[in-house]
Amino acid sequence: MTFDEFRALDFRVGQVESAEKVLNTERLVKMIINIGEEKRQVIAGIGSSYTPEQLVGRKLVILVNLEHKKFKGLESEAMILAADWEGGVAVIFVGDDVPVGTRVV
């Protein structure tokens, strides 16, 4: 990947407004994330490490200019940043003082 290709990626700070487990799955969580000028539905495989209640109100980093993808019939309109290893998943959270919609560079 070139530097220009990396710069084309649009990472934003978003705040989770709602979260719920996707029915009949162990890991999938459906979230509505506010990124300032709009809200995005995001489906993420983080349910083994986080309950929906642990996510609501938290700020995190999402990649917004990514092709949408369907999981269990639900469209995911962005991707959250997280570390995924044998011990679990760790979402990249952002401090409360960072405004929603801030571009991550």
OpenMM code with the backbone's topology and positions (N, CA, C; nanometers):
from openmm import Vec3, app, unit

residues = "MET THR PHE ASP GLU PHE ARG ALA LEU ASP PHE ARG VAL GLY GLN VAL GLU SER ALA GLU LYS VAL LEU ASN THR GLU ARG LEU VAL LYS MET ILE ILE ASN ILE GLY GLU GLU LYS ARG GLN VAL ILE ALA GLY ILE GLY SER SER TYR THR PRO GLU GLN LEU VAL GLY ARG LYS LEU VAL ILE LEU VAL ASN LEU GLU HIS LYS LYS PHE LYS GLY LEU GLU SER GLU ALA MET ILE LEU ALA ALA ASP TRP GLU GLY GLY VAL ALA VAL ILE PHE VAL GLY ASP ASP VAL PRO VAL GLY THR ARG VAL VAL".split()
positions = [
    Vec3(0.0844, -0.1175, 0.0000),
    Vec3(0.0000, 0.0000, 0.0000),
    Vec3(0.0890, 0.1239, 0.0000),
    Vec3(0.0528, 0.2208, -0.0805),
    Vec3(0.1280, 0.3456, -0.0848),
    Vec3(0.0741, 0.4415, 0.0207),
    Vec3(0.1503, 0.5459, 0.0471),
    Vec3(0.1077, 0.6464, 0.1422),
    Vec3(-0.0213, 0.7133, 0.0947),
    Vec3(-0.0314, 0.7413, -0.0351),
    Vec3(-0.1527, 0.8035, -0.0887),
    Vec3(-0.2740, 0.7119, -0.0733),
    Vec3(-0.2548, 0.5817, -0.0897),
    Vec3(-0.3646, 0.4877, -0.0698),
    Vec3(-0.4082, 0.4871, 0.0767),
    Vec3(-0.3116, 0.4921, 0.1667),
    Vec3(-0.3443, 0.4975, 0.3097),
    Vec3(-0.4203, 0.6251, 0.3430),
    Vec3(-0.3766, 0.7369, 0.2886),
    Vec3(-0.4428, 0.8655, 0.3159),
    Vec3(-0.5862, 0.8684, 0.2652),
    Vec3(-0.6170, 0.7834, 0.1682),
    Vec3(-0.7527, 0.7786, 0.1142),
    Vec3(-0.8506, 0.7104, 0.2100),
    Vec3(-0.7986, 0.6357, 0.3081),
    Vec3(-0.8851, 0.5710, 0.4059),
    Vec3(-0.9431, 0.6769, 0.4997),
    Vec3(-1.0721, 0.6717, 0.5221),
    Vec3(-1.1403, 0.7732, 0.6026),
    Vec3(-1.1784, 0.7143, 0.7389),
    Vec3(-1.0908, 0.7369, 0.8360),
    Vec3(-1.1146, 0.6935, 0.9732),
    Vec3(-1.1776, 0.8084, 1.0505),
    Vec3(-1.2837, 0.7802, 1.1260),
    Vec3(-1.3522, 0.8825, 1.2038),
    Vec3(-1.3785, 0.8347, 1.3452),
    Vec3(-1.3898, 0.9308, 1.4351),
    Vec3(-1.4328, 0.9018, 1.5715),
    Vec3(-1.5851, 0.8960, 1.5705),
    Vec3(-1.6385, 0.7863, 1.6221),
    Vec3(-1.7823, 0.7707, 1.6317),
    Vec3(-1.8224, 0.7350, 1.7734),
    Vec3(-1.9482, 0.7613, 1.8055),
    Vec3(-2.0001, 0.7278, 1.9382),
    Vec3(-2.1158, 0.6304, 1.9231),
    Vec3(-2.1089, 0.5223, 1.9978),
    Vec3(-2.2107, 0.4181, 1.9909),
    Vec3(-2.3379, 0.4690, 2.0579),
    Vec3(-2.4452, 0.4798, 1.9793),
    Vec3(-2.5733, 0.5249, 2.0338),
    Vec3(-2.6585, 0.4091, 2.0818),
    Vec3(-2.6499, 0.2960, 2.0132),
    Vec3(-2.7236, 0.1781, 2.0569),
    Vec3(-2.6451, 0.0544, 2.0153),
    Vec3(-2.6664, -0.0537, 2.0868),
    Vec3(-2.5985, -0.1801, 2.0568),
    Vec3(-2.6873, -0.2947, 2.1028),
    Vec3(-2.6868, -0.4011, 2.0243),
    Vec3(-2.7619, -0.5209, 2.0608),
    Vec3(-2.6991, -0.6421, 1.9949),
    Vec3(-2.7129, -0.7563, 2.0612),
    Vec3(-2.6639, -0.8822, 2.0045),
    Vec3(-2.7472, -0.9154, 1.8811),
    Vec3(-2.6821, -0.9712, 1.7796),
    Vec3(-2.7534, -1.0203, 1.6625),
    Vec3(-2.8081, -1.1586, 1.6983),
    Vec3(-2.9367, -1.1771, 1.6782),
    Vec3(-3.0021, -1.3025, 1.7145),
    Vec3(-2.9365, -1.4226, 1.6478),
    Vec3(-2.9309, -1.5310, 1.7216),
    Vec3(-2.8766, -1.6586, 1.6733),
    Vec3(-2.7287, -1.6526, 1.6364),
    Vec3(-2.6540, -1.5608, 1.6980),
    Vec3(-2.5093, -1.5551, 1.6799),
    Vec3(-2.4442, -1.5408, 1.8172),
    Vec3(-2.3187, -1.5804, 1.8258),
    Vec3(-2.2462, -1.5671, 1.9525),
    Vec3(-2.1631, -1.4394, 1.9574),
    Vec3(-2.1085, -1.3991, 1.8416),
    Vec3(-2.0127, -1.2883, 1.8409),
    Vec3(-2.0648, -1.1572, 1.7820),
    Vec3(-2.1685, -1.1618, 1.6991),
    Vec3(-2.2084, -1.0412, 1.6278),
    Vec3(-2.2888, -0.9440, 1.7142),
    Vec3(-2.2513, -0.8164, 1.7033),
    Vec3(-2.3211, -0.7075, 1.7717),
    Vec3(-2.3587, -0.6040, 1.6662),
    Vec3(-2.4850, -0.5611, 1.6691),
    Vec3(-2.5315, -0.4544, 1.5795),
    Vec3(-2.5293, -0.3234, 1.6574),
    Vec3(-2.4605, -0.2238, 1.6013),
    Vec3(-2.4499, -0.0933, 1.6662),
    Vec3(-2.4959, 0.0164, 1.5713),
    Vec3(-2.5525, 0.1217, 1.6274),
    Vec3(-2.5749, 0.2458, 1.5535),
    Vec3(-2.4715, 0.3432, 1.6072),
    Vec3(-2.3871, 0.3932, 1.5155),
    Vec3(-2.2755, 0.4786, 1.5549),
    Vec3(-2.2912, 0.6168, 1.4918),
    Vec3(-2.2889, 0.7182, 1.5770),
    Vec3(-2.2969, 0.8572, 1.5330),
    Vec3(-2.1571, 0.9032, 1.4938),
    Vec3(-2.1420, 0.9494, 1.3683),
    Vec3(-2.0114, 1.0017, 1.3252),
    Vec3(-2.0200, 1.1512, 1.2930),
    Vec3(-2.1153, 1.2190, 1.3542),
    Vec3(-2.1278, 1.3631, 1.3359),
    Vec3(-2.2371, 1.3972, 1.2377),
    Vec3(-2.2035, 1.3985, 1.1102),
    Vec3(-2.3000, 1.4391, 1.0090),
    Vec3(-2.3999, 1.3292, 0.9738),
    Vec3(-2.3769, 1.2091, 1.0228),
    Vec3(-2.4677, 1.0968, 0.9957),
    Vec3(-2.4471, 0.9861, 1.0982),
    Vec3(-2.5352, 0.8865, 1.0888),
    Vec3(-2.5247, 0.7679, 1.1733),
    Vec3(-2.5078, 0.6477, 1.0826),
    Vec3(-2.4292, 0.5517, 1.1279),
    Vec3(-2.4030, 0.4303, 1.0509),
    Vec3(-2.4390, 0.3077, 1.1332),
    Vec3(-2.4945, 0.2075, 1.0641),
    Vec3(-2.5157, 0.0772, 1.1263),
    Vec3(-2.3901, -0.0053, 1.1038),
    Vec3(-2.3382, -0.0605, 1.2109),
    Vec3(-2.2157, -0.1403, 1.2030),
    Vec3(-2.2418, -0.2755, 1.2698),
    Vec3(-2.2044, -0.3817, 1.2000),
    Vec3(-2.2129, -0.5170, 1.2537),
    Vec3(-2.0694, -0.5614, 1.2803),
    Vec3(-2.0403, -0.5994, 1.4032),
    Vec3(-1.9025, -0.6351, 1.4389),
    Vec3(-1.8996, -0.7634, 1.5207),
    Vec3(-1.7963, -0.8424, 1.5009),
    Vec3(-1.7787, -0.9685, 1.5717),
    Vec3(-1.7069, -0.9513, 1.7040),
    Vec3(-1.7646, -0.8706, 1.7925),
    Vec3(-1.7002, -0.8385, 1.9202),
    Vec3(-1.7802, -0.8869, 2.0404),
    Vec3(-1.8872, -0.9620, 2.0149),
    Vec3(-1.9779, -1.0042, 2.1222),
    Vec3(-1.9195, -1.1004, 2.2233),
    Vec3(-1.8075, -1.1640, 2.1894),
    Vec3(-1.7449, -1.2526, 2.2878),
    Vec3(-1.6611, -1.1746, 2.3888),
    Vec3(-1.6329, -1.0489, 2.3587),
    Vec3(-1.5508, -0.9667, 2.4476),
    Vec3(-1.6268, -0.8509, 2.5126),
    Vec3(-1.7388, -0.8094, 2.4521),
    Vec3(-1.8144, -0.6936, 2.5021),
    Vec3(-1.9631, -0.7234, 2.5006),
    Vec3(-2.0309, -0.6775, 2.6033),
    Vec3(-2.1773, -0.6804, 2.6019),
    Vec3(-2.2244, -0.5508, 2.5359),
    Vec3(-2.3448, -0.5486, 2.4842),
    Vec3(-2.3954, -0.4241, 2.4271),
    Vec3(-2.3921, -0.3081, 2.5260),
    Vec3(-2.4209, -0.3373, 2.6520),
    Vec3(-2.4215, -0.2317, 2.7549),
    Vec3(-2.2832, -0.1695, 2.7750),
    Vec3(-2.1782, -0.2456, 2.7520),
    Vec3(-2.0421, -0.1927, 2.7654),
    Vec3(-2.0045, -0.1002, 2.6500),
    Vec3(-2.0799, -0.1035, 2.5417),
    Vec3(-2.0462, -0.0267, 2.4217),
    Vec3(-2.1218, 0.1051, 2.4107),
    Vec3(-2.2457, 0.1078, 2.4568),
    Vec3(-2.3291, 0.2270, 2.4419),
    Vec3(-2.2642, 0.3465, 2.5118),
    Vec3(-2.2537, 0.4557, 2.4379),
    Vec3(-2.1943, 0.5788, 2.4907),
    Vec3(-2.0446, 0.5910, 2.4687),
    Vec3(-1.9792, 0.4816, 2.4318),
    Vec3(-1.8336, 0.4831, 2.4129),
    Vec3(-1.7978, 0.5403, 2.2764),
    Vec3(-1.6815, 0.6027, 2.2711),
    Vec3(-1.6289, 0.6538, 2.1448),
    Vec3(-1.5212, 0.5593, 2.0942),
    Vec3(-1.5235, 0.5369, 1.9630),
    Vec3(-1.4289, 0.4448, 1.9013),
    Vec3(-1.3929, 0.4942, 1.7622),
    Vec3(-1.3022, 0.4239, 1.6971),
    Vec3(-1.2571, 0.4621, 1.5630),
    Vec3(-1.3213, 0.3677, 1.4625),
    Vec3(-1.3787, 0.4258, 1.3556),
    Vec3(-1.4363, 0.3436, 1.2501),
    Vec3(-1.3848, 0.3891, 1.1139),
    Vec3(-1.3786, 0.2935, 1.0232),
    Vec3(-1.3431, 0.3197, 0.8839),
    Vec3(-1.4739, 0.3360, 0.8093),
    Vec3(-1.4985, 0.4569, 0.7544),
    Vec3(-1.6297, 0.4856, 0.6962),
    Vec3(-1.6361, 0.4698, 0.5446),
    Vec3(-1.5236, 0.4791, 0.4748),
    Vec3(-1.5308, 0.4680, 0.3287),
    Vec3(-1.4906, 0.3283, 0.2821),
    Vec3(-1.5676, 0.2331, 0.3277),
    Vec3(-1.5456, 0.0924, 0.2981),
    Vec3(-1.6734, 0.0390, 0.2354),
    Vec3(-1.6589, -0.0513, 0.1411),
    Vec3(-1.7757, -0.1132, 0.0800),
    Vec3(-1.8611, -0.1784, 0.1880),
    Vec3(-1.9921, -0.1572, 0.1796),
    Vec3(-2.0829, -0.2157, 0.2779),
    Vec3(-2.0849, -0.3675, 0.2612),
    Vec3(-2.1068, -0.4370, 0.3732),
    Vec3(-2.1077, -0.5825, 0.3723),
    Vec3(-2.2241, -0.6314, 0.4574),
    Vec3(-2.2814, -0.7453, 0.4194),
    Vec3(-2.3925, -0.8020, 0.4955),
    Vec3(-2.3448, -0.9166, 0.5830),
    Vec3(-2.3974, -0.9167, 0.7061),
    Vec3(-2.3748, -1.0234, 0.8023),
    Vec3(-2.5119, -1.0675, 0.8514),
    Vec3(-2.5440, -1.1946, 0.8331),
    Vec3(-2.6734, -1.2481, 0.8773),
    Vec3(-2.7892, -1.1617, 0.8267),
    Vec3(-2.7762, -1.1125, 0.7044),
    Vec3(-2.8809, -1.0320, 0.6431),
    Vec3(-2.8834, -0.8867, 0.6854),
    Vec3(-2.7924, -0.8447, 0.7723),
    Vec3(-2.7855, -0.7058, 0.8193),
    Vec3(-2.6691, -0.6347, 0.7526),
    Vec3(-2.6932, -0.5148, 0.7013),
    Vec3(-2.5881, -0.4405, 0.6333),
    Vec3(-2.5003, -0.3658, 0.7325),
    Vec3(-2.3697, -0.3827, 0.7147),
    Vec3(-2.2722, -0.3088, 0.7941),
    Vec3(-2.2158, -0.1984, 0.7063),
    Vec3(-2.2271, -0.0733, 0.7539),
    Vec3(-2.1920, 0.0433, 0.6744),
    Vec3(-2.0570, 0.1032, 0.7100),
    Vec3(-1.9820, 0.0352, 0.7918),
    Vec3(-1.8480, 0.0799, 0.8310),
    Vec3(-1.7808, -0.0361, 0.9046),
    Vec3(-1.6561, -0.0144, 0.9463),
    Vec3(-1.5829, -0.1168, 1.0203),
    Vec3(-1.5146, -0.0518, 1.1395),
    Vec3(-1.5280, -0.1136, 1.2562),
    Vec3(-1.4599, -0.0601, 1.3741),
    Vec3(-1.3165, -0.1109, 1.3769),
    Vec3(-1.2288, -0.0354, 1.4406),
    Vec3(-1.0911, -0.0794, 1.4591),
    Vec3(-1.0800, -0.1537, 1.5912),
    Vec3(-1.0183, -0.2709, 1.5863),
    Vec3(-1.0020, -0.3532, 1.7051),
    Vec3(-0.8825, -0.4447, 1.6855),
    Vec3(-0.8240, -0.4842, 1.7959),
    Vec3(-0.7186, -0.5856, 1.7949),
    Vec3(-0.7864, -0.7199, 1.8186),
    Vec3(-0.7499, -0.8188, 1.7395),
    Vec3(-0.8110, -0.9518, 1.7494),
    Vec3(-0.6988, -1.0530, 1.7626),
    Vec3(-0.6951, -1.1222, 1.8750),
    Vec3(-0.5914, -1.2215, 1.8990),
    Vec3(-0.6544, -1.3376, 1.9740),
    Vec3(-0.5768, -1.4383, 2.0059),
    Vec3(-0.6300, -1.5583, 2.0707),
    Vec3(-0.6990, -1.5285, 2.2033),
    Vec3(-0.6584, -1.4210, 2.2692),
    Vec3(-0.7166, -1.3866, 2.3989),
    Vec3(-0.8474, -1.3119, 2.3905),
    Vec3(-0.8875, -1.2695, 2.2729),
    Vec3(-1.0130, -1.1967, 2.2579),
    Vec3(-1.0012, -1.0824, 2.1600),
    Vec3(-1.0919, -0.9892, 2.1739),
    Vec3(-1.0978, -0.8717, 2.0873),
    Vec3(-1.0899, -0.7480, 2.1763),
    Vec3(-1.0095, -0.6501, 2.1356),
    Vec3(-0.9990, -0.5243, 2.2088),
    Vec3(-1.0293, -0.4095, 2.1134),
    Vec3(-1.1422, -0.3450, 2.1343),
    Vec3(-1.1823, -0.2316, 2.0513),
    Vec3(-1.0911, -0.1134, 2.0810),
    Vec3(-1.0591, -0.0363, 1.9777),
    Vec3(-0.9777, 0.0840, 1.9940),
    Vec3(-1.0718, 0.1979, 2.0346),
    Vec3(-1.0803, 0.2247, 2.1641),
    Vec3(-1.1655, 0.3317, 2.2152),
    Vec3(-1.0897, 0.4643, 2.2173),
    Vec3(-1.1657, 0.5740, 2.2159),
    Vec3(-1.1105, 0.7096, 2.2126),
    Vec3(-1.1614, 0.7831, 2.3358),
    Vec3(-1.0818, 0.8759, 2.3853),
    Vec3(-1.1212, 0.9539, 2.5026),
    Vec3(-1.2458, 1.0366, 2.4788),
    Vec3(-1.3198, 1.0604, 2.5858),
    Vec3(-1.4455, 1.1353, 2.5778),
    Vec3(-1.4280, 1.2779, 2.5280),
    Vec3(-1.3086, 1.3344, 2.5405),
    Vec3(-1.2867, 1.4734, 2.5007),
    Vec3(-1.2721, 1.4906, 2.3492),
    Vec3(-1.2568, 1.3828, 2.2741),
    Vec3(-1.2421, 1.3920, 2.1285),
    Vec3(-1.3814, 1.4020, 2.0666),
    Vec3(-1.4076, 1.5073, 1.9862),
    Vec3(-1.5410, 1.5256, 1.9291),
    Vec3(-1.5791, 1.4155, 1.8294),
    Vec3(-1.7071, 1.3796, 1.8303),
    Vec3(-1.7614, 1.2858, 1.7333),
    Vec3(-1.7401, 1.3429, 1.5933),
    Vec3(-1.7005, 1.2563, 1.4996),
    Vec3(-1.6778, 1.2979, 1.3621),
    Vec3(-1.5358, 1.3392, 1.3312),
    Vec3(-1.4516, 1.3517, 1.4338),
    Vec3(-1.3131, 1.3910, 1.4126),
    Vec3(-1.2442, 1.2902, 1.3226),
    Vec3(-1.1717, 1.3393, 1.2229),
    Vec3(-1.0974, 1.2520, 1.1327),
    Vec3(-0.9712, 1.2041, 1.2037),
    Vec3(-0.9425, 1.0746, 1.1934),
    Vec3(-0.8239, 1.0151, 1.2528),
    Vec3(-0.7194, 1.0071, 1.1441),
    Vec3(-0.6020, 1.0646, 1.1717),
    Vec3(-0.4946, 1.0685, 1.0705),
    Vec3(-0.3718, 0.9990, 1.1212),
] * unit.nanometer
topology = app.Topology()
chain = topology.addChain("A")
for resn in residues:
    res = topology.addResidue(resn, chain)
    for name in ("N", "CA", "C"):
        topology.addAtom(name, app.Element.getBySymbol(name[0]), res)
